Amino acid sequence: MFKKYVFDSGRPGCRCLILGAVHGNETAGTLAQHEIINRIKSGSLKLKSGKITFIPVVNEAARRQNRRFVDVNLNRVICFHPTPQNNEEKIANELIKEIADCDVMLDLHSTHCPKDKAFAFIDYPTADNLRLLSVIPVNEALAGWPAIYEKNKSIDNFCTEKYARTCGKTGLTVECGYHKSPQAVAVAKNSIINVLAYFDNLDLPKPATTAPRITTLDSFAVKHGTGHFCRNYKHLDPVAKGEVIAVDGNGKPLTAPADGRIIMPNPDAADGSEWFYLGH
Ligand SMILES: [Zn+2]
């Protein structure tokens, strides 16, 4: 099971939970957390109030294999499993206890294509979550994730943000940029530092606030067989109504139903999993 690093100031305050490698091949949040853990241990970052729990590698088996997951996508099964059937359901049963025991959750991920821009998910735009978003160093945010999974029930959406929301917690997911880019580690690090400064966990000046552009998700496409994209799409590229975005494994063209943006195109998506999203 995952290893956690807990720093308790001994004073009342916010309990922050920082997650990395919920997907085993996404290491930006892991590297950033280890750097900050070392700075706290060495005394170059000082605790001020509350408690910080770091889990740099949530899915250790997937991390060892440098894969997104071992059996099933962990970020679709974050709920209680009375009889856990696989690696990820066992992890979910432990992770939900950590989420239930925090006040603020920051879940750090990364994306599939070089030059991907960093962004945040704000699945539940409550006042608390919007305040949290305002200290995340990104220019873009995505809303509407729960609604598109409600519309397309082929894949469940039990993600960390949903579980945090169910427990009444503040929580966001940050996609820090391309998996292998050093900038993604910097985004992860600045996100963590800003959040811990904002909630007075660390003795630092309050961070600057931003107002990212919010794109609302409209739909997602599931990959079937060996489909391909019609061009080398980048995350947040514009798409025009009628544009053929991809051709499915059975030869069916997938077209944009309206002007908008393509979100997280994943050329390496597995058969039966999310391939790309559309939003506006
Ligand atoms: Zn991820």
Residues whose N, C-alpha, C, O or C-beta is under 5 A from the ligand:
A	BS01	ZN	H23 E26 H109 S110
